[in-house]
Amino acid sequence: MAVSGFEGFEKRLELHFFGDDPVVDNMGLRLLDFESLVKVLNAVQCSVVSAVGNQYFDAYVLSESSLFVYPTKIIIKTCGTTQLLKSIRPLLRYACNLGLTLCSCRYTRGSFIFPKSQPFPHTSFREEAIYIEENLPSDLCYRKASVMPSKMASHSWHVFTATCQNHIISQNDELYTIEVCMTELDRVLARKFFQPPGDGSNGDVAGKEMTKLTGIENINPGAIICDFAFDPCGYSMNGIDNDRYSTIHVTPEDGYSYASFECVGSIFDNNNHIAEILKKVVQVFRPATMSVSTTCTSPEVWTRVAHAVEPLGMKCRSCAVDEFPASGSVVFQTFTVRRK
Ligand SMILES: C[S@+](CC[C@H](N)C(=O)[O-])C[C@H]1O[C@@H](n2cnc3c(N)ncnc32)[C@H](O)[C@@H]1O
């Protein structure tokens, strides 16, 4: 068997629920006890390494990426050889015990660097889509699976969405999600995500140091950051800013270096807001290749992406657009460094 490196590309699952009881709706999934969350994460094969919360949601840094728990929404993002989709069944069961019913589901991922290392049900997108279909309640209709292409055969964006009839128009219409996947990170910048030999700091202390040293703390100075550094290398952080999250994960090893950034924004934010954030992200990693996937009900957010990163020497190589009944439009753009 070929020896592969760490798979940085994450799988991401977002589930929305509704309930009839306003008290439950208020806290909803946040009422799940830690033991139940651990059981869900055991099925996925990862664990919690750090956590933070505020009045709106709880954010967990995982051994393989992140988990966000809102009253009626849960987002799990995991990398490596985790089996993310195995969380669906236990999550639906726990949500049902709280009086919550699933109303929409979105699964996204990029193209794995080491696809042959992925276990079932992540062996192919077809296998993943079948597995999701089999585990969703039958009233989630409007199901769509799509592979969005780019000019690079090795970079596609995989999307599965489903929604129930009554929730075709989302309550959070004005929110958009941006998922950035970066490969071939600048080697000097990537070294900053290795712990100094013999440092002896624990993951929390070393994580704080990396957040400061790399400039990640300046991406959104208003956010509370929960960070963690892995030994001997690797880094994860969640930022929480009122009801919005952001998250960064870094695999700095040469040969398969990878970093991801994800955040939510509102179409009512100042036009420059997301552009300024993306510029800072690119400057932290200086990737040779980058993809940006924007999920939004409003068509023009994605136009801000190229405006933000092209002045930094990145050139947009492809742009694919697809419509999903449950999520609005998804725009998948790829960028590479402009040749000098
Ligand atoms: C969990 S982090 C970030 C994950 C994120 N999806 C990414 O690749 O950007 C992965 C990095 O931490 C390193 N690492 C070290 N110990 C680890 C552990 N116990 N579990 C997961 N990753 C670990 C990996 O080699 C890799 O560089």
The ligand as an SDF file (V2000), in Angstrom:
LIG
                    3D

 27 29  0  0  0  0  0  0  0  0999 V2000
   -5.8100   18.4710   12.7400 C   0  0  0  0  0  0  0  0  0  0  0  0
   -4.6990   19.4170   11.9910 S   0  0  0  0  0  0  0  0  0  0  0  0
   -5.5320   20.3950   10.8340 C   0  0  0  0  0  0  0  0  0  0  0  0
   -6.5550   19.6880    9.9720 C   0  0  0  0  0  0  0  0  0  0  0  0
   -7.0190   20.4370    8.7480 C   0  0  0  0  0  0  0  0  0  0  0  0
   -8.0910   19.8240    8.0790 N   0  0  0  0  0  0  0  0  0  0  0  0
   -5.8890   20.6880    7.7980 C   0  0  0  0  0  0  0  0  0  0  0  0
   -5.2840   19.7360    7.3320 O   0  0  0  0  0  0  0  0  0  0  0  0
   -5.5590   21.7970    7.5300 O   0  0  0  0  0  0  0  0  0  0  0  0
   -3.7710   18.3790   10.9850 C   0  0  0  0  0  0  0  0  0  0  0  0
   -2.3270   18.5990   11.1680 C   0  0  0  0  0  0  0  0  0  0  0  0
   -1.9530   18.2580   12.4850 O   0  0  0  0  0  0  0  0  0  0  0  0
   -0.9850   17.2090   12.4690 C   0  0  0  0  0  0  0  0  0  0  0  0
   -1.2280   16.3470   13.6400 N   0  0  0  0  0  0  0  0  0  0  0  0
   -0.3090   16.0400   14.5930 C   0  0  0  0  0  0  0  0  0  0  0  0
   -0.8740   15.2730   15.5330 N   0  0  0  0  0  0  0  0  0  0  0  0
   -2.1530   15.0680   15.1800 C   0  0  0  0  0  0  0  0  0  0  0  0
   -3.2410   14.3370   15.7500 C   0  0  0  0  0  0  0  0  0  0  0  0
   -3.1000   13.6620   16.8830 N   0  0  0  0  0  0  0  0  0  0  0  0
   -4.4140   14.3250   15.1010 N   0  0  0  0  0  0  0  0  0  0  0  0
   -4.5760   15.0080   13.9440 C   0  0  0  0  0  0  0  0  0  0  0  0
   -3.5990   15.7400   13.3730 N   0  0  0  0  0  0  0  0  0  0  0  0
   -2.3920   15.7610   13.9740 C   0  0  0  0  0  0  0  0  0  0  0  0
   -1.1430   16.5430   11.1110 C   0  0  0  0  0  0  0  0  0  0  0  0
    0.0570   15.8970   10.7010 O   0  0  0  0  0  0  0  0  0  0  0  0
   -1.4550   17.7450   10.2570 C   0  0  0  0  0  0  0  0  0  0  0  0
   -0.3090   18.4820    9.9380 O   0  0  0  0  0  0  0  0  0  0  0  0
  1  2  1  0
  2  3  1  0
  2 10  1  0
  3  4  1  0
  4  5  1  0
  5  6  1  0
  5  7  1  0
  7  8  2  0
  7  9  1  0
 10 11  1  0
 11 12  1  0
 11 26  1  0
 12 13  1  0
 13 14  1  0
 13 24  1  0
 14 15  1  0
 14 23  1  0
 15 16  2  0
 16 17  1  0
 17 18  1  0
 17 23  2  0
 18 19  1  0
 18 20  2  0
 20 21  1  0
 21 22  2  0
 22 23  1  0
 24 25  1  0
 24 26  1  0
 26 27  1  0
M  CHG  2   2   1   9  -1
M  END
$$$$
